[in-house]
Amino acid sequence: MKFPNDADGDALRSLYNDGVNFKRPQSVEFFVAVPDKATGEKLSQVLKEEGFNSFLDQDDETDEWTCSCSKKMLLNYSELIKIQKKLDELSKPHGGYSDGWGVFVD
């Protein structure tokens, strides 16, 4: 299977090489960096209204805030890019930005 030569393509390639089933929907978690707790709470609500399962989390080591949004989906490069762009659009007015994604592999 071929993947683009960028960070998202590299992540998909790694998952594929690890034996993740690309024909089965996976729980993908997208991360949106936010400047503070209050902003994160507002953005988390916006993300929920857009159909994402969203929760706010603070990193214990860096004290940075992140909205985590999960979505059950097939691992598809174009769809991952599309969702990250949407998260950027939704978070930008709140001072946030899309900050990657991950998959929990069993």
N, C-alpha and C positions, 0 to 999 in steps of 0.2 A: 504494500500500500504506500502511496506517495503522499507526502505532506509538504506544505510550503516551508521555506527556510526562514522562519522567524520564531519568536518565543512560543507562540501558540502551536505552530507546527511541530516544534521540538517537543513540547509537552505531549501532544497527541502521539507522536512517534514513540516516545518513551512508554506511554500507556499501552500502545499497540505491541511494542516489543516485550512488555511485561505480561502479555497475554490477556489483556482486558477485552471483553467481548463487545465489539463496536456495533453488533446487530441487536443488542439489548439495551434499553434505556438505562442510563446511569444517573445517579444523584450528583449533579454538578453544583459546586458552591462557587459563587462569584463574590468578590470582595470589593467594597467601595470605601475608600478612605474618606473620612470626614474630619473637620477641624476640631470638633468638640462634642460633648455628650448631647447638649440641647439640639444642635444641628442634626446629629445622628438620629435622635428621636423623631424629629420632623421628617427627615428623609426616609427613615424606616417605614413610617406611615404611608408616604407617597409610594414607596416600592410595594407595599402590601396592596394598595389600591390598584397597582399595575399587574397584580397577579403573582408576585414573588413571595415566597416564604422568607421573611426578613427578620433579623434580630440584630441588636447592637451589642458590640463587644469591645472591651478595652484591653489592650495588650499589657500584661503585668510588668514587662521589662521596659517598654518604651513609653507607656502611658498613652499611646496613640489609639484613636477610636476608629472602628471599622463596622460598617453595615455588611453583614453576611447575608446573601440571598441564595437560596437553593432552588433548583429546578430539575425535575426528572426529565431527561432528554437523551436522544441519541448523540453520541460524540461525533459532531460534524463541524468541521472547521468554519464554514460559512455561517452557520447558525451561532457558533460561539462568538465570532466577530460581531455579528448583528446584535446579539444580546449585550456585549460589552459597549458597543456604540450607544445603544438605548440607555444603558446604565449611566454612561457619561452625560448624555443629554439630560436625563432626569436629575442627576446629582450636581451638575455644574451650577445651577442657580443657588444651590445650598453650600457651595464652596467645596464640594467633593469631587472625586474622580474614580473611575473604574481602576482597580488595582490587582487584576489577575483573577484566576479561577483555579479550582482544584477538584479532584474526584477522590472520594473515599473508596478504595479498592479492598474488597474482601480477601 
